[in-house]
């Protein structure tokens, strides 16, 4: 099945990126205030699969949305008056998100199409960015 191939492919890509300490399918590990995984982590989810109406004839087209949640502990002050060293910790997190986005977007002949990135506002001590991709195929 294509879902398995997508998940395995993204997991392989993420495993090549230094700084990601935990990679898994998203089963809600990052939804609790007491996250029991190593940080920063990347959690992968196939959100939905729809018919791709660009396919013609008897060929069935599919389009899938994939999300990668990049979660880390937020222990730094990033205000304008904060020491530069504290800001650099946050900037390292942003660099990691950017490296993940670039690695997945360029993988498998650019099959993973970048659709967007958003910051998740959390009420706990964690910071989170979600990267969305789409991928299409024919069956």
N, C-alpha and C positions, 0 to 999 in steps of 0.2 A: 504494500500500500504506500501511497505517496507521502502520507503523514509521517510514517516511520523514516523514510528517506530524508525528508525535510529536517526533522528533529536531529537525526544522526549527522547530517551535513553541518548544521549550525553548531552542534556540540563540538564537532571536529574543528571547525573554524575558531571557535572561542577558546579551545584548549591550546591554541598557538599564541594567544595574547597574554603577555606577561602582566601580572597584576590582578588577574581574575583568579580568586582563590577557591571558588565553588561554582560549578556549572551543573544545572539539572533542569528537568522539565518542571514547569511551574505547577505545583500542587498546593499552593498557598503558603509555602515556607516563609515568604516575606510579609505575610499579612498580620503577623502577631508582633506585639511589642518585644517579645522575647524570642528573637529569631535565633534558631539553633543551627545555623550554618556559618561557615567562615566568610568573612567579609573582605573585600567586596565580592558580591556574588552576581551571577547572571542566570536568570530564570527564563526559560523558553516556553512559549505557549502558541499553539495553533489556535487562533481565535475563531475562525470561521472559514468554511469552504463554500463557494457559490459557483453557479454556472457562469462560464465566461461566454457571453453571447457573440463574441467575435469569431468563434469556431463555426465552421459551416459543414453542411452535409451530415454524414453519419458519425463524424468525429465529435466526441464530447469534449468540450473545453471546460476547464476548472480554474478558478482563481481563489487563492488562499491568502488570508491575512495572518501574519506571524508577528508576535511581540516578544521583545527581549526586555525584561526588567533588570536594570542595573541598580543594585541596592548596596549602600555602604553606611557605616556608622558616622553620624555627624557630630563630631566633637570639637569642631573648630569655630572660631569667631571670624567672620568675613566682613565685619563692618569696616568703614573707611579708616577708623582709627586702630584697627587690629594690627598686630605685628605681621610683617610680610611673611614670616615663616608659617604662621597659622593659615594665611591665605593660600600659600603654596600647597598645603595639604588638600584644600578644596579644589584648587586648580589641577592637582594630580588626578582627582576623581573625574573632573571634566575631560581631561586628556584621555583617560581610560574609556569614557563613554564615546569620545570621538574615534579612538582606535577601533573599538568594537563596531561602530557604525561603518567605518571605512572598510574594515576587513570583510564584513558580511555583504556590504553593497557590491564589493568587487569580486566576490566569490562565484565560482561556477559559471564563468562567462557572463557575469552581471545578471544572473537569473533572479536574484533577490533585489527587488526594486524598492529603494528607500521611499517611504510614504510620509514619515513624520517622526518628530521627537517631542516629548513633553515631560515637564517636571511634575511629579506627583507631590502635592502638599500633604505632609504627614504630621500627625500630632505627637509622634514619638521621637526618639533620638536618631532616627534613620533618615537618610536622604535617598531619593529614588528618581530615576529617569526611565522612561519607557520609549524604546525605539521600535517603530512599526515598519514592516516590509510587506510587500505583496509578491506573490510568485504565481505564474500561470503555467499550465501544461495541458496537453491533450491526451485523451484516453481512447 
